[in-house]
């Protein structure tokens, strides 16, 4: 697993649902549509409200928060990418704004790298202070809701200024679901955890529909859109990846 945290960002992973009732995304994609999951089965005491859990003991799933700072950038439109190693449940955005009469801010989200956008909110002036919004709700039930970013691992936030509107900074809070058994097991008393970071890498987006050469002596590869991933194919090999990760300061690596 790998993820990127910029200065000021943080990721919090809990050992239990936080808050209670948000242990999981209560929908699954069947290939054609979204439906609630799991379906309730009274015989085995399976309830949708319980979320994923072991039927033999009290082990449960948990949630986490990915908090990222979105700096203001110039006039017009600003787009920010959120990448999560865990499945996303929902999100909340908070912007520090300063709008006069006649000025407007429009916030939108996209899970297909800008192919389509869902409006999260629109704010008209006069207004100053904190503006809190959430992604558009697409489906709602007694057990929870599915928003425009739910069920994904990556989304874009686009903020558009109209009429000279101003926003100074923003915080994007993304709620994730995870299995707490993937975290270090803690014992009663003092626990000491030591972490080390991996080699510094940076994400490089690959333009679609263009021929490129990957690595010394490799043949050109044609990049095509396949669903929500990008597929690169040639005569002897193929691979699928949404992005390519490269060393931040490669010594002898050909450009992509």
Secondary structure, 3 states (H helix, E strand, C coil): CCCCCCCCCEEEECCCCCCCCCCCCCEEECCCCEEECCCCEHHHCECHHHCCECCCCCCECEEEEEEEEEECCCCCEEEEEEECCCEEEEEEEEEEEEECCCCEEEEEEECCCCCCCEEEEEEECCEEEEEEECCCEEEEECCEEEECCCCCCEEEEEEEEECCCEEEEEEEEEEEEECHHHCCCCCCCCCCCCCCCCCCEEEECCCCCCEEECCCCCCEEEEEEECCEEEEECCCCEEEECCEEEECCCCCCCCC
